[in-house]
Amino acid sequence: MPFGKYAGRMLIDLPEEYLLWFDKKGFPEGELGSLLKLCLCLKIDGLDSVVKPLKRS
């Protein structure tokens, strides 16, 4: 995440509540917004555990 309370975290590691807040208030424009929407969908569907092993340490 490039800004805010969770700056420096990988998007997939953001709390679902934070992503839901963006869903209510509006996602940022561009690629970041698209990736945040994707992360929210993965978390809602319980698929975030599929992505986590792919991230770099």
Predicted model as a PDB file, atoms N, CA, C, CB and O in Angstrom, pLDDT in the B-factor column:
MODEL        1                                                                  
ATOM      1  N   MET A   1       0.859  -1.170   0.000  1.00 95.00           N  
ATOM      2  CA  MET A   1       0.000   0.000   0.000  1.00 95.00           C  
ATOM      3  C   MET A   1       0.906   1.233   0.000  1.00 95.00           C  
ATOM      4  CB  MET A   1      -0.978  -0.002   1.235  1.00 95.00           C  
ATOM      5  O   MET A   1       1.784   1.356   0.853  1.00 95.00           O  
ATOM      6  N   PRO A   2       0.700   2.130  -0.936  1.00 95.00           N  
ATOM      7  CA  PRO A   2       1.605   3.275  -1.048  1.00 95.00           C  
ATOM      8  C   PRO A   2       1.315   4.440  -0.087  1.00 95.00           C  
ATOM      9  CB  PRO A   2       1.559   3.783  -2.441  1.00 95.00           C  
ATOM     10  O   PRO A   2       2.129   5.358   0.017  1.00 95.00           O  
ATOM     11  N   PHE A   3       0.178   4.422   0.610  1.00 94.00           N  
ATOM     12  CA  PHE A   3      -0.150   5.566   1.470  1.00 94.00           C  
ATOM     13  C   PHE A   3      -1.035   5.128   2.626  1.00 94.00           C  
ATOM     14  CB  PHE A   3      -0.847   6.675   0.660  1.00 94.00           C  
ATOM     15  O   PHE A   3      -1.525   4.000   2.664  1.00 94.00           O  
ATOM     16  N   GLY A   4      -1.227   6.034   3.557  1.00 92.00           N  
ATOM     17  CA  GLY A   4      -2.182   5.832   4.641  1.00 92.00           C  
ATOM     18  C   GLY A   4      -1.669   4.988   5.792  1.00 92.00           C  
ATOM     19  O   GLY A   4      -0.471   4.740   5.933  1.00 92.00           O  
ATOM     20  N   LYS A   5      -2.603   4.563   6.596  1.00 92.00           N  
ATOM     21  CA  LYS A   5      -2.323   3.810   7.810  1.00 92.00           C  
ATOM     22  C   LYS A   5      -1.526   2.535   7.537  1.00 92.00           C  
ATOM     23  CB  LYS A   5      -3.617   3.462   8.506  1.00 92.00           C  
ATOM     24  O   LYS A   5      -0.718   2.113   8.365  1.00 92.00           O  
ATOM     25  N   TYR A   6      -1.755   1.930   6.385  1.00 95.00           N  
ATOM     26  CA  TYR A   6      -1.107   0.658   6.051  1.00 95.00           C  
ATOM     27  C   TYR A   6      -0.014   0.821   4.992  1.00 95.00           C  
ATOM     28  CB  TYR A   6      -2.146  -0.339   5.563  1.00 95.00           C  
ATOM     29  O   TYR A   6       0.282  -0.124   4.261  1.00 95.00           O  
ATOM     30  N   ALA A   7       0.575   1.986   4.907  1.00 97.00           N  
ATOM     31  CA  ALA A   7       1.647   2.235   3.937  1.00 97.00           C  
ATOM     32  C   ALA A   7       2.770   1.216   4.121  1.00 97.00           C  
ATOM     33  CB  ALA A   7       2.199   3.678   4.086  1.00 97.00           C  
ATOM     34  O   ALA A   7       3.197   0.937   5.241  1.00 97.00           O  
ATOM     35  N   GLY A   8       3.231   0.674   3.012  1.00 95.00           N  
ATOM     36  CA  GLY A   8       4.316  -0.296   3.038  1.00 95.00           C  
ATOM     37  C   GLY A   8       3.859  -1.747   3.075  1.00 95.00           C  
ATOM     38  O   GLY A   8       4.663  -2.654   2.857  1.00 95.00           O  
ATOM     39  N   ARG A   9       2.586  -1.977   3.347  1.00 94.00           N  
ATOM     40  CA  ARG A   9       2.075  -3.354   3.368  1.00 94.00           C  
ATOM     41  C   ARG A   9       1.720  -3.817   1.965  1.00 94.00           C  
ATOM     42  CB  ARG A   9       0.846  -3.465   4.287  1.00 94.00           C  
ATOM     43  O   ARG A   9       1.369  -3.020   1.095  1.00 94.00           O  
ATOM     44  N   MET A  10       1.819  -5.122   1.770  1.00 92.00           N  
ATOM     45  CA  MET A  10       1.345  -5.698   0.506  1.00 92.00           C  
ATOM     46  C   MET A  10      -0.181  -5.620   0.514  1.00 92.00           C  
ATOM     47  CB  MET A  10       1.845  -7.193   0.317  1.00 92.00           C  
ATOM     48  O   MET A  10      -0.816  -5.764   1.559  1.00 92.00           O  
ATOM     49  N   LEU A  11      -0.748  -5.393  -0.646  1.00 93.00           N  
ATOM     50  CA  LEU A  11      -2.200  -5.206  -0.731  1.00 93.00           C  
ATOM     51  C   LEU A  11      -2.971  -6.413  -0.212  1.00 93.00           C  
ATOM     52  CB  LEU A  11      -2.606  -4.924  -2.167  1.00 93.00           C  
ATOM     53  O   LEU A  11      -4.004  -6.252   0.438  1.00 93.00           O  
ATOM     54  N   ILE A  12      -2.489  -7.606  -0.486  1.00 92.00           N  
ATOM     55  CA  ILE A  12      -3.196  -8.808  -0.050  1.00 92.00           C  
ATOM     56  C   ILE A  12      -3.210  -8.932   1.475  1.00 92.00           C  
ATOM     57  CB  ILE A  12      -2.553 -10.048  -0.667  1.00 92.00           C  
ATOM     58  O   ILE A  12      -4.029  -9.663   2.032  1.00 92.00           O  
ATOM     59  N   ASP A  13      -2.301  -8.214   2.150  1.00 92.00           N  
ATOM     60  CA  ASP A  13      -2.235  -8.256   3.611  1.00 92.00           C  
ATOM     61  C   ASP A  13      -3.102  -7.190   4.285  1.00 92.00           C  
ATOM     62  CB  ASP A  13      -0.804  -8.092   4.057  1.00 92.00           C  
ATOM     63  O   ASP A  13      -3.161  -7.130   5.513  1.00 92.00           O  
ATOM     64  N   LEU A  14      -3.765  -6.361   3.507  1.00 95.00           N  
ATOM     65  CA  LEU A  14      -4.634  -5.338   4.089  1.00 95.00           C  
ATOM     66  C   LEU A  14      -5.842  -6.000   4.736  1.00 95.00           C  
ATOM     67  CB  LEU A  14      -5.085  -4.318   3.014  1.00 95.00           C  
ATOM     68  O   LEU A  14      -6.351  -6.991   4.213  1.00 95.00           O  
ATOM     69  N   PRO A  15      -6.306  -5.475   5.856  1.00 96.00           N  
ATOM     70  CA  PRO A  15      -7.496  -6.040   6.503  1.00 96.00           C  
ATOM     71  C   PRO A  15      -8.740  -5.882   5.612  1.00 96.00           C  
ATOM     72  CB  PRO A  15      -7.732  -5.359   7.873  1.00 96.00           C  
ATOM     73  O   PRO A  15      -8.893  -4.890   4.900  1.00 96.00           O  
ATOM     74  N   GLU A  16      -9.596  -6.863   5.673  1.00 95.00           N  
ATOM     75  CA  GLU A  16     -10.826  -6.822   4.879  1.00 95.00           C  
ATOM     76  C   GLU A  16     -11.657  -5.584   5.214  1.00 95.00           C  
ATOM     77  CB  GLU A  16     -11.655  -8.092   5.115  1.00 95.00           C  
ATOM     78  O   GLU A  16     -12.284  -5.000   4.331  1.00 95.00           O  
ATOM     79  N   GLU A  17     -11.662  -5.188   6.476  1.00 96.00           N  
ATOM     80  CA  GLU A  17     -12.438  -4.017   6.890  1.00 96.00           C  
ATOM     81  C   GLU A  17     -11.955  -2.748   6.182  1.00 96.00           C  
ATOM     82  CB  GLU A  17     -12.351  -3.835   8.412  1.00 96.00           C  
ATOM     83  O   GLU A  17     -12.755  -1.883   5.827  1.00 96.00           O  
ATOM     84  N   TYR A  18     -10.653  -2.648   5.985  1.00 97.00           N  
ATOM     85  CA  TYR A  18     -10.077  -1.486   5.285  1.00 97.00           C  
ATOM     86  C   TYR A  18     -10.527  -1.483   3.825  1.00 97.00           C  
ATOM     87  CB  TYR A  18      -8.519  -1.500   5.371  1.00 97.00           C  
ATOM     88  O   TYR A  18     -10.877  -0.437   3.279  1.00 97.00           O  
ATOM     89  N   LEU A  19     -10.515  -2.644   3.204  1.00 97.00           N  
ATOM     90  CA  LEU A  19     -10.954  -2.750   1.811  1.00 97.00           C  
ATOM     91  C   LEU A  19     -12.448  -2.463   1.683  1.00 97.00           C  
ATOM     92  CB  LEU A  19     -10.637  -4.146   1.254  1.00 97.00           C  
ATOM     93  O   LEU A  19     -12.886  -1.855   0.707  1.00 97.00           O  
ATOM     94  N   LEU A  20     -13.222  -2.897   2.663  1.00 97.00           N  
ATOM     95  CA  LEU A  20     -14.652  -2.600   2.655  1.00 97.00           C  
ATOM     96  C   LEU A  20     -14.903  -1.107   2.816  1.00 97.00           C  
ATOM     97  CB  LEU A  20     -15.364  -3.373   3.765  1.00 97.00           C  
ATOM     98  O   LEU A  20     -15.862  -0.572   2.261  1.00 97.00           O  
ATOM     99  N   TRP A  21     -14.039  -0.430   3.578  1.00 97.00           N  
ATOM    100  CA  TRP A  21     -14.146   1.023   3.726  1.00 97.00           C  
ATOM    101  C   TRP A  21     -13.938   1.700   2.367  1.00 97.00           C  
ATOM    102  CB  TRP A  21     -13.108   1.549   4.764  1.00 97.00           C  
ATOM    103  O   TRP A  21     -14.684   2.607   1.997  1.00 97.00           O  
ATOM    104  N   PHE A  22     -12.916   1.249   1.628  1.00 97.00           N  
ATOM    105  CA  PHE A  22     -12.695   1.783   0.284  1.00 97.00           C  
ATOM    106  C   PHE A  22     -13.902   1.513  -0.608  1.00 97.00           C  
ATOM    107  CB  PHE A  22     -11.427   1.171  -0.338  1.00 97.00           C  
ATOM    108  O   PHE A  22     -14.284   2.360  -1.416  1.00 97.00           O  
ATOM    109  N   ASP A  23     -14.497   0.343  -0.462  1.00 97.00           N  
ATOM    110  CA  ASP A  23     -15.662  -0.001  -1.273  1.00 97.00           C  
ATOM    111  C   ASP A  23     -16.803   0.991  -1.035  1.00 97.00           C  
ATOM    112  CB  ASP A  23     -16.127  -1.435  -0.960  1.00 97.00           C  
ATOM    113  O   ASP A  23     -17.515   1.360  -1.969  1.00 97.00           O  
ATOM    114  N   LYS A  24     -16.972   1.417   0.208  1.00 98.00           N  
ATOM    115  CA  LYS A  24     -18.011   2.405   0.535  1.00 98.00           C  
ATOM    116  C   LYS A  24     -17.637   3.808   0.064  1.00 98.00           C  
ATOM    117  CB  LYS A  24     -18.264   2.423   2.042  1.00 98.00           C  
ATOM    118  O   LYS A  24     -18.463   4.513  -0.515  1.00 98.00           O  
ATOM    119  N   LYS A  25     -16.395   4.209   0.311  1.00 97.00           N  
ATOM    120  CA  LYS A  25     -15.961   5.581   0.037  1.00 97.00           C  
ATOM    121  C   LYS A  25     -15.502   5.804  -1.398  1.00 97.00           C  
ATOM    122  CB  LYS A  25     -14.850   5.950   0.968  1.00 97.00           C  
ATOM    123  O   LYS A  25     -15.500   6.933  -1.889  1.00 97.00           O  
ATOM    124  N   GLY A  26     -15.114   4.722  -2.066  1.00 97.00           N  
ATOM    125  CA  GLY A  26     -14.610   4.832  -3.435  1.00 97.00           C  
ATOM    126  C   GLY A  26     -13.149   4.434  -3.512  1.00 97.00           C  
ATOM    127  O   GLY A  26     -12.316   4.927  -2.750  1.00 97.00           O  
ATOM    128  N   PHE A  27     -12.848   3.543  -4.431  1.00 97.00           N  
ATOM    129  CA  PHE A  27     -11.475   3.101  -4.643  1.00 97.00           C  
ATOM    130  C   PHE A  27     -10.712   4.164  -5.418  1.00 97.00           C  
ATOM    131  CB  PHE A  27     -11.438   1.750  -5.390  1.00 97.00           C  
ATOM    132  O   PHE A  27     -11.310   4.931  -6.172  1.00 97.00           O  
ATOM    133  N   PRO A  28      -9.391   4.216  -5.237  1.00 96.00           N  
ATOM    134  CA  PRO A  28      -8.582   5.146  -6.031  1.00 96.00           C  
ATOM    135  C   PRO A  28      -8.687   4.807  -7.520  1.00 96.00           C  
ATOM    136  CB  PRO A  28      -7.102   5.106  -5.575  1.00 96.00           C  
ATOM    137  O   PRO A  28      -9.032   3.684  -7.886  1.00 96.00           O  
ATOM    138  N   GLU A  29      -8.396   5.760  -8.345  1.00 96.00           N  
ATOM    139  CA  GLU A  29      -8.405   5.550  -9.797  1.00 96.00           C  
ATOM    140  C   GLU A  29      -7.208   4.695 -10.207  1.00 96.00           C  
ATOM    141  CB  GLU A  29      -8.384   6.907 -10.550  1.00 96.00           C  
ATOM    142  O   GLU A  29      -6.219   4.601  -9.480  1.00 96.00           O  
ATOM    143  N   GLY A  30      -7.310   4.089 -11.355  1.00 97.00           N  
ATOM    144  CA  GLY A  30      -6.181   3.400 -11.970  1.00 97.00           C  
ATOM    145  C   GLY A  30      -5.919   2.003 -11.451  1.00 97.00           C  
ATOM    146  O   GLY A  30      -6.801   1.329 -10.917  1.00 97.00           O  
ATOM    147  N   GLU A  31      -4.667   1.590 -11.629  1.00 97.00           N  
ATOM    148  CA  GLU A  31      -4.269   0.223 -11.299  1.00 97.00           C  
ATOM    149  C   GLU A  31      -4.411  -0.074  -9.807  1.00 97.00           C  
ATOM    150  CB  GLU A  31      -2.834  -0.020 -11.737  1.00 97.00           C  
ATOM    151  O   GLU A  31      -4.824  -1.171  -9.433  1.00 97.00           O  
ATOM    152  N   LEU A  32      -4.074   0.885  -8.960  1.00 97.00           N  
ATOM    153  CA  LEU A  32      -4.189   0.659  -7.521  1.00 97.00           C  
ATOM    154  C   LEU A  32      -5.629   0.331  -7.141  1.00 97.00           C  
ATOM    155  CB  LEU A  32      -3.701   1.889  -6.742  1.00 97.00           C  
ATOM    156  O   LEU A  32      -5.872  -0.615  -6.392  1.00 97.00           O  
ATOM    157  N   GLY A  33      -6.574   1.096  -7.645  1.00 97.00           N  
ATOM    158  CA  GLY A  33      -7.976   0.838  -7.347  1.00 97.00           C  
ATOM    159  C   GLY A  33      -8.417  -0.536  -7.834  1.00 97.00           C  
ATOM    160  O   GLY A  33      -9.145  -1.244  -7.138  1.00 97.00           O  
ATOM    161  N   SER A  34      -7.979  -0.910  -9.024  1.00 97.00           N  
ATOM    162  CA  SER A  34      -8.317  -2.230  -9.571  1.00 97.00           C  
ATOM    163  C   SER A  34      -7.744  -3.349  -8.705  1.00 97.00           C  
ATOM    164  CB  SER A  34      -7.796  -2.363 -11.011  1.00 97.00           C  
ATOM    165  O   SER A  34      -8.408  -4.358  -8.466  1.00 97.00           O  
ATOM    166  N   LEU A  35      -6.521  -3.167  -8.242  1.00 96.00           N  
ATOM    167  CA  LEU A  35      -5.893  -4.188  -7.402  1.00 96.00           C  
ATOM    168  C   LEU A  35      -6.556  -4.270  -6.029  1.00 96.00           C  
ATOM    169  CB  LEU A  35      -4.401  -3.898  -7.242  1.00 96.00           C  
ATOM    170  O   LEU A  35      -6.693  -5.359  -5.471  1.00 96.00           O  
ATOM    171  N   LEU A  36      -6.963  -3.139  -5.487  1.00 97.00           N  
ATOM    172  CA  LEU A  36      -7.669  -3.148  -4.207  1.00 97.00           C  
ATOM    173  C   LEU A  36      -9.020  -3.855  -4.340  1.00 97.00           C  
ATOM    174  CB  LEU A  36      -7.868  -1.708  -3.692  1.00 97.00           C  
ATOM    175  O   LEU A  36      -9.415  -4.603  -3.446  1.00 97.00           O  
ATOM    176  N   LYS A  37      -9.727  -3.625  -5.440  1.00 97.00           N  
ATOM    177  CA  LYS A  37     -10.994  -4.317  -5.695  1.00 97.00           C  
ATOM    178  C   LYS A  37     -10.768  -5.817  -5.797  1.00 97.00           C  
ATOM    179  CB  LYS A  37     -11.654  -3.789  -6.985  1.00 97.00           C  
ATOM    180  O   LYS A  37     -11.536  -6.604  -5.244  1.00 97.00           O  
ATOM    181  N   LEU A  38      -9.715  -6.213  -6.502  1.00 96.00           N  
ATOM    182  CA  LEU A  38      -9.390  -7.626  -6.644  1.00 96.00           C  
ATOM    183  C   LEU A  38      -9.081  -8.248  -5.280  1.00 96.00           C  
ATOM    184  CB  LEU A  38      -8.197  -7.808  -7.598  1.00 96.00           C  
ATOM    185  O   LEU A  38      -9.542  -9.350  -4.982  1.00 96.00           O  
ATOM    186  N   CYS A  39      -8.313  -7.553  -4.463  1.00 95.00           N  
ATOM    187  CA  CYS A  39      -7.996  -8.057  -3.124  1.00 95.00           C  
ATOM    188  C   CYS A  39      -9.264  -8.243  -2.295  1.00 95.00           C  
ATOM    189  CB  CYS A  39      -7.031  -7.100  -2.405  1.00 95.00           C  
ATOM    190  O   CYS A  39      -9.402  -9.234  -1.578  1.00 95.00           O  
ATOM    191  N   LEU A  40     -10.177  -7.301  -2.391  1.00 97.00           N  
ATOM    192  CA  LEU A  40     -11.438  -7.416  -1.658  1.00 97.00           C  
ATOM    193  C   LEU A  40     -12.215  -8.641  -2.129  1.00 97.00           C  
ATOM    194  CB  LEU A  40     -12.288  -6.141  -1.834  1.00 97.00           C  
ATOM    195  O   LEU A  40     -12.730  -9.395  -1.304  1.00 97.00           O  
ATOM    196  N   CYS A  41     -12.306  -8.849  -3.418  1.00 96.00           N  
ATOM    197  CA  CYS A  41     -13.015 -10.024  -3.960  1.00 96.00           C  
ATOM    198  C   CYS A  41     -12.371 -11.317  -3.476  1.00 96.00           C  
ATOM    199  CB  CYS A  41     -13.027  -9.988  -5.504  1.00 96.00           C  
ATOM    200  O   CYS A  41     -13.070 -12.258  -3.099  1.00 96.00           O  
ATOM    201  N   LEU A  42     -11.042 -11.366  -3.488  1.00 94.00           N  
ATOM    202  CA  LEU A  42     -10.338 -12.559  -3.028  1.00 94.00           C  
ATOM    203  C   LEU A  42     -10.629 -12.834  -1.555  1.00 94.00           C  
ATOM    204  CB  LEU A  42      -8.829 -12.406  -3.249  1.00 94.00           C  
ATOM    205  O   LEU A  42     -10.850 -13.980  -1.164  1.00 94.00           O  
ATOM    206  N   LYS A  43     -10.628 -11.790  -0.749  1.00 95.00           N  
ATOM    207  CA  LYS A  43     -10.885 -11.966   0.679  1.00 95.00           C  
ATOM    208  C   LYS A  43     -12.329 -12.383   0.936  1.00 95.00           C  
ATOM    209  CB  LYS A  43     -10.570 -10.678   1.436  1.00 95.00           C  
ATOM    210  O   LYS A  43     -12.580 -13.259   1.765  1.00 95.00           O  
ATOM    211  N   ILE A  44     -13.269 -11.775   0.246  1.00 94.00           N  
ATOM    212  CA  ILE A  44     -14.681 -12.124   0.430  1.00 94.00           C  
ATOM    213  C   ILE A  44     -14.937 -13.582   0.049  1.00 94.00           C  
ATOM    214  CB  ILE A  44     -15.579 -11.193  -0.409  1.00 94.00           C  
ATOM    215  O   ILE A  44     -15.707 -14.279   0.710  1.00 94.00           O  
ATOM    216  N   ASP A  45     -14.283 -14.036  -1.023  1.00 94.00           N  
ATOM    217  CA  ASP A  45     -14.467 -15.412  -1.488  1.00 94.00           C  
ATOM    218  C   ASP A  45     -13.559 -16.403  -0.771  1.00 94.00           C  
ATOM    219  CB  ASP A  45     -14.220 -15.488  -2.974  1.00 94.00           C  
ATOM    220  O   ASP A  45     -13.600 -17.599  -1.060  1.00 94.00           O  
ATOM    221  N   GLY A  46     -12.744 -15.924   0.154  1.00 92.00           N  
ATOM    222  CA  GLY A  46     -11.860 -16.804   0.905  1.00 92.00           C  
ATOM    223  C   GLY A  46     -10.682 -17.332   0.105  1.00 92.00           C  
ATOM    224  O   GLY A  46     -10.137 -18.388   0.425  1.00 92.00           O  
ATOM    225  N   LEU A  47     -10.286 -16.606  -0.931  1.00 91.00           N  
ATOM    226  CA  LEU A  47      -9.214 -17.067  -1.808  1.00 91.00           C  
ATOM    227  C   LEU A  47      -7.885 -16.350  -1.563  1.00 91.00           C  
ATOM    228  CB  LEU A  47      -9.623 -16.884  -3.244  1.00 91.00           C  
ATOM    229  O   LEU A  47      -6.911 -16.602  -2.272  1.00 91.00           O  
ATOM    230  N   ASP A  48      -7.834 -15.476  -0.587  1.00 87.00           N  
ATOM    231  CA  ASP A  48      -6.581 -14.759  -0.337  1.00 87.00           C  
ATOM    232  C   ASP A  48      -5.455 -15.706   0.065  1.00 87.00           C  
ATOM    233  CB  ASP A  48      -6.785 -13.710   0.750  1.00 87.00           C  
ATOM    234  O   ASP A  48      -4.284 -15.399  -0.160  1.00 87.00           O  
ATOM    235  N   SER A  49      -5.790 -16.854   0.655  1.00 87.00           N  
ATOM    236  CA  SER A  49      -4.748 -17.818   1.042  1.00 87.00           C  
ATOM    237  C   SER A  49      -4.085 -18.452  -0.180  1.00 87.00           C  
ATOM    238  CB  SER A  49      -5.344 -18.914   1.934  1.00 87.00           C  
ATOM    239  O   SER A  49      -2.982 -18.986  -0.073  1.00 87.00           O  
ATOM    240  N   VAL A  50      -4.739 -18.400  -1.330  1.00 89.00           N  
ATOM    241  CA  VAL A  50      -4.151 -18.928  -2.564  1.00 89.00           C  
ATOM    242  C   VAL A  50      -3.051 -17.994  -3.067  1.00 89.00           C  
ATOM    243  CB  VAL A  50      -5.239 -19.115  -3.653  1.00 89.00           C  
ATOM    244  O   VAL A  50      -2.062 -18.453  -3.636  1.00 89.00           O  
ATOM    245  N   VAL A  51      -3.215 -16.707  -2.864  1.00 87.00           N  
ATOM    246  CA  VAL A  51      -2.274 -15.715  -3.350  1.00 87.00           C  
ATOM    247  C   VAL A  51      -1.083 -15.550  -2.413  1.00 87.00           C  
ATOM    248  CB  VAL A  51      -2.973 -14.390  -3.536  1.00 87.00           C  
ATOM    249  O   VAL A  51       0.037 -15.330  -2.874  1.00 87.00           O  
ATOM    250  N   LYS A  52      -1.305 -15.650  -1.126  1.00 80.00           N  
ATOM    251  CA  LYS A  52      -0.237 -15.377  -0.146  1.00 80.00           C  
ATOM    252  C   LYS A  52       1.033 -16.170  -0.379  1.00 80.00           C  
ATOM    253  CB  LYS A  52      -0.732 -15.664   1.232  1.00 80.00           C  
ATOM    254  O   LYS A  52       2.113 -15.601  -0.217  1.00 80.00           O  
ATOM    255  N   PRO A  53       0.984 -17.452  -0.751  1.00 82.00           N  
ATOM    256  CA  PRO A  53       2.253 -18.157  -1.002  1.00 82.00           C  
ATOM    257  C   PRO A  53       3.048 -17.610  -2.194  1.00 82.00           C  
ATOM    258  CB  PRO A  53       1.974 -19.618  -1.232  1.00 82.00           C  
ATOM    259  O   PRO A  53       4.243 -17.880  -2.314  1.00 82.00           O  
ATOM    260  N   LEU A  54       2.405 -16.859  -3.056  1.00 83.00           N  
ATOM    261  CA  LEU A  54       3.075 -16.320  -4.246  1.00 83.00           C  
ATOM    262  C   LEU A  54       3.838 -15.039  -3.970  1.00 83.00           C  
ATOM    263  CB  LEU A  54       2.068 -16.069  -5.332  1.00 83.00           C  
ATOM    264  O   LEU A  54       4.673 -14.639  -4.782  1.00 83.00           O  
ATOM    265  N   LYS A  55       3.577 -14.385  -2.848  1.00 78.00           N  
ATOM    266  CA  LYS A  55       4.230 -13.112  -2.580  1.00 78.00           C  
ATOM    267  C   LYS A  55       5.674 -13.312  -2.160  1.00 78.00           C  
ATOM    268  CB  LYS A  55       3.477 -12.346  -1.507  1.00 78.00           C  
ATOM    269  O   LYS A  55       6.048 -14.337  -1.590  1.00 78.00           O  
ATOM    270  N   ARG A  56       6.472 -12.298  -2.462  1.00 71.00           N  
ATOM    271  CA  ARG A  56       7.887 -12.322  -2.079  1.00 71.00           C  
ATOM    272  C   ARG A  56       8.022 -11.910  -0.626  1.00 71.00           C  
ATOM    273  CB  ARG A  56       8.729 -11.391  -2.989  1.00 71.00           C  
ATOM    274  O   ARG A  56       7.259 -11.074  -0.144  1.00 71.00           O  
ATOM    275  N   SER A  57       8.962 -12.473   0.059  1.00 58.00           N  
ATOM    276  CA  SER A  57       9.183 -12.136   1.481  1.00 58.00           C  
ATOM    277  C   SER A  57       9.855 -10.807   1.622  1.00 58.00           C  
ATOM    278  CB  SER A  57      10.019 -13.202   2.174  1.00 58.00           C  
ATOM    279  O   SER A  57      10.118 -10.364   2.740  1.00 58.00           O  
TER     280      SER A  57                                                      
ENDMDL                                                                          
END                                                                             
